[in-house]
Amino acid sequence: MGIEHAFVQEWRNTHQCRVVDASKTQELFDYLNNLPWGTSGLNWRNIPNVAIPFGEGDPQPQWTTQFTDTPLGRHEFIMVAYAPQREALVGSREEVLADLDLLYSGSPGARYFCGADVHHEALTLTVADFAEFSDEGVRVHLPTSHSD
């Protein structure tokens, strides 16, 4: 699944967002490739993190407030990546987080997203401020600290 999926297309039609080319997505995956991995995703035992479980209901605007004091919460936008070398979606932090389960529905395995900012129409990613969306208990994990 990716930005072409029907759910994502519908979301794009009702939210202000932009599609970014695969080079931006690759920035995130290049960063992630240098971290400790387990068999099916990042090895979170070796990466400082905080787990933020999903609540009940959909969408979950109240759930987004749990990110306020995290590195991801410092960014106005989030880049939703689906796979290396594939286009990604950038939308406002609150809207993306509220609908994250919809944006990743049908995508297998762990999925990764990161903080983004826009200054004078130029998009800047902060790949160190990333998170993992996982099917295991439907949890989003965020690093509590990072190095650039």
C-alpha positions as a Markdown table, in Angstrom:
| # | Residue | x | y | z |
|---|---|---|---|---|
| 1 | Met | 0.0 | 0.0 | 0.0 |
| 2 | Gly | 1.1 | 3.6 | -0.5 |
| 3 | Ile | -0.3 | 7.0 | -1.5 |
| 4 | Glu | -2.2 | 5.4 | -4.4 |
| 5 | His | -4.4 | 3.3 | -2.1 |
| 6 | Ala | -8.1 | 4.3 | -2.1 |
| 7 | Phe | -8.2 | 5.1 | 1.6 |
| 8 | Val | -5.2 | 7.4 | 1.2 |
| 9 | Gln | -6.5 | 9.0 | -1.9 |
| 10 | Glu | -9.8 | 9.8 | -0.1 |
| 11 | Trp | -7.9 | 11.3 | 2.8 |
| 12 | Arg | -5.7 | 13.4 | 0.5 |
| 13 | Asn | -8.9 | 14.8 | -1.1 |
| 14 | Thr | -10.2 | 16.0 | 2.3 |
| 15 | His | -7.0 | 17.2 | 3.9 |
| 16 | Gln | -4.3 | 19.7 | 3.1 |
| 17 | Cys | -1.3 | 17.7 | 2.3 |
| 18 | Arg | 1.4 | 17.1 | -0.2 |
| 19 | Val | 3.1 | 14.2 | -1.9 |
| 20 | Val | 6.9 | 14.2 | -1.7 |
| 21 | Asp | 9.2 | 12.3 | -4.0 |
| 22 | Ala | 11.1 | 9.1 | -3.1 |
| 23 | Ser | 14.3 | 10.9 | -2.2 |
| 24 | Lys | 12.7 | 12.3 | 0.9 |
| 25 | Thr | 11.4 | 8.9 | 1.9 |
| 26 | Gln | 14.9 | 7.5 | 1.3 |
| 27 | Glu | 16.3 | 10.0 | 3.8 |
| 28 | Leu | 14.3 | 8.5 | 6.5 |
| 29 | Phe | 15.1 | 4.9 | 5.6 |
| 30 | Asp | 18.8 | 5.7 | 5.3 |
| 31 | Tyr | 18.7 | 7.0 | 8.8 |
| 32 | Leu | 16.7 | 4.0 | 10.1 |
| 33 | Asn | 19.1 | 1.5 | 8.4 |
| 34 | Asn | 21.8 | 2.7 | 10.8 |
| 35 | Leu | 19.8 | 1.8 | 13.9 |
| 36 | Pro | 19.7 | -1.6 | 15.6 |
| 37 | Trp | 17.2 | -4.0 | 13.9 |
| 38 | Gly | 15.5 | -7.1 | 15.1 |
| 39 | Thr | 13.8 | -9.7 | 13.0 |
| 40 | Ser | 10.7 | -7.7 | 12.1 |
| 41 | Gly | 11.5 | -4.1 | 12.9 |
| 42 | Leu | 13.7 | -1.9 | 15.0 |
| 43 | Asn | 15.1 | -3.4 | 18.2 |
| 44 | Trp | 13.5 | -1.0 | 20.6 |
| 45 | Arg | 15.3 | -2.5 | 23.6 |
| 46 | Asn | 18.4 | -0.8 | 22.3 |
| 47 | Ile | 16.8 | 2.5 | 21.3 |
| 48 | Pro | 15.4 | 5.0 | 23.9 |
| 49 | Asn | 11.7 | 5.2 | 23.3 |
| 50 | Val | 8.2 | 5.8 | 24.7 |
| 51 | Ala | 5.2 | 3.7 | 23.7 |
| 52 | Ile | 2.0 | 5.5 | 23.0 |
| 53 | Pro | -0.9 | 3.0 | 22.7 |
| 54 | Phe | -4.0 | 3.8 | 20.6 |
| 55 | Gly | -7.1 | 4.6 | 22.5 |
| 56 | Glu | -10.6 | 3.6 | 21.5 |
| 57 | Gly | -12.5 | 5.3 | 18.6 |
| 58 | Asp | -11.6 | 6.6 | 15.2 |
| 59 | Pro | -10.4 | 9.2 | 14.5 |
| 60 | Gln | -8.6 | 10.0 | 17.7 |
| 61 | Pro | -7.9 | 13.7 | 18.0 |
| 62 | Gln | -7.4 | 13.5 | 21.8 |
| 63 | Trp | -4.7 | 10.8 | 21.2 |
| 64 | Thr | -2.6 | 13.4 | 19.4 |
| 65 | Thr | -2.0 | 15.4 | 22.6 |
| 66 | Gln | 0.1 | 12.5 | 23.9 |
| 67 | Phe | 2.8 | 13.5 | 21.4 |
| 68 | Thr | 3.2 | 17.1 | 22.7 |
| 69 | Asp | 6.2 | 16.4 | 24.9 |
| 70 | Thr | 8.0 | 14.1 | 22.4 |
| 71 | Pro | 10.5 | 15.0 | 19.7 |
| 72 | Leu | 7.8 | 14.4 | 17.0 |
| 73 | Gly | 5.5 | 16.9 | 18.8 |
| 74 | Arg | 7.9 | 19.7 | 18.0 |
| 75 | His | 7.0 | 19.5 | 14.3 |
| 76 | Glu | 4.1 | 21.1 | 12.5 |
| 77 | Phe | 4.0 | 18.4 | 9.9 |
| 78 | Ile | 4.6 | 14.6 | 9.6 |
| 79 | Met | 5.9 | 12.6 | 6.6 |
| 80 | Val | 4.1 | 9.3 | 6.3 |
| 81 | Ala | 6.4 | 6.9 | 4.6 |
| 82 | Tyr | 5.2 | 3.6 | 3.1 |
| 83 | Ala | 8.4 | 2.0 | 1.8 |
| 84 | Pro | 12.0 | 3.0 | 0.8 |
| 85 | Gln | 12.2 | 4.6 | -2.6 |
| 86 | Arg | 8.5 | 5.3 | -2.8 |
| 87 | Glu | 6.6 | 8.6 | -2.7 |
| 88 | Ala | 5.4 | 9.7 | 0.8 |
| 89 | Leu | 2.6 | 11.9 | 2.2 |
| 90 | Val | 3.2 | 15.0 | 4.3 |
| 91 | Gly | 0.3 | 16.5 | 6.3 |
| 92 | Ser | -0.3 | 18.4 | 9.5 |
| 93 | Arg | 0.8 | 16.6 | 12.6 |
| 94 | Glu | -2.6 | 16.6 | 14.3 |
| 95 | Glu | -4.5 | 15.4 | 11.2 |
| 96 | Val | -1.9 | 12.7 | 10.4 |
| 97 | Leu | -1.8 | 11.4 | 13.9 |
| 98 | Ala | -5.6 | 11.4 | 14.3 |
| 99 | Asp | -5.9 | 9.3 | 11.2 |
| 100 | Leu | -2.6 | 7.3 | 11.3 |
| 101 | Asp | -4.4 | 3.9 | 11.5 |
| 102 | Leu | -6.4 | 4.8 | 8.4 |
| 103 | Leu | -3.3 | 6.1 | 6.5 |
| 104 | Tyr | -1.5 | 2.8 | 7.3 |
| 105 | Ser | -4.4 | 0.4 | 7.0 |
| 106 | Gly | -3.5 | -2.4 | 4.6 |
| 107 | Ser | 0.2 | -1.8 | 5.0 |
| 108 | Pro | 2.0 | -4.9 | 6.3 |
| 109 | Gly | 4.6 | -4.8 | 9.0 |
| 110 | Ala | 6.1 | -1.9 | 10.9 |
| 111 | Arg | 5.7 | 1.5 | 9.3 |
| 112 | Tyr | 7.7 | 4.6 | 9.9 |
| 113 | Phe | 7.1 | 8.3 | 9.9 |
| 114 | Cys | 9.0 | 11.4 | 10.9 |
| 115 | Gly | 8.8 | 15.1 | 11.8 |
| 116 | Ala | 8.8 | 17.6 | 9.0 |
| 117 | Asp | 8.7 | 21.4 | 8.8 |
| 118 | Val | 8.0 | 23.8 | 5.9 |
| 119 | His | 9.8 | 27.2 | 5.6 |
| 120 | His | 9.2 | 29.4 | 2.6 |
| 121 | Glu | 7.6 | 26.4 | 0.7 |
| 122 | Ala | 10.7 | 24.2 | 1.3 |
| 123 | Leu | 10.2 | 21.0 | 3.2 |
| 124 | Thr | 12.7 | 19.9 | 5.8 |
| 125 | Leu | 12.7 | 16.5 | 7.4 |
| 126 | Thr | 14.0 | 15.7 | 10.8 |
| 127 | Val | 14.5 | 12.0 | 10.4 |
| 128 | Ala | 15.9 | 11.6 | 13.9 |
| 129 | Asp | 12.4 | 12.6 | 15.2 |
| 130 | Phe | 10.7 | 9.4 | 13.9 |
| 131 | Ala | 8.2 | 6.9 | 15.1 |
| 132 | Glu | 7.2 | 3.4 | 14.2 |
| 133 | Phe | 3.6 | 2.3 | 13.7 |
| 134 | Ser | 3.3 | -1.4 | 14.5 |
| 135 | Asp | 0.5 | -4.0 | 14.4 |
| 136 | Glu | 1.8 | -5.4 | 17.7 |
| 137 | Gly | -0.9 | -4.1 | 20.0 |
| 138 | Val | -1.4 | -1.2 | 17.5 |
| 139 | Arg | 1.2 | 1.0 | 19.2 |
| 140 | Val | 3.2 | 3.9 | 18.0 |
| 141 | His | 6.7 | 4.2 | 19.4 |
| 142 | Leu | 8.8 | 7.3 | 19.6 |
| 143 | Pro | 12.4 | 7.9 | 20.5 |
| 144 | Thr | 12.8 | 9.8 | 23.7 |
| 145 | Ser | 16.3 | 11.0 | 22.7 |
| 146 | His | 18.3 | 11.0 | 19.6 |
| 147 | Ser | 21.5 | 12.1 | 18.0 |
| 148 | Asp | 21.7 | 13.9 | 14.7 |
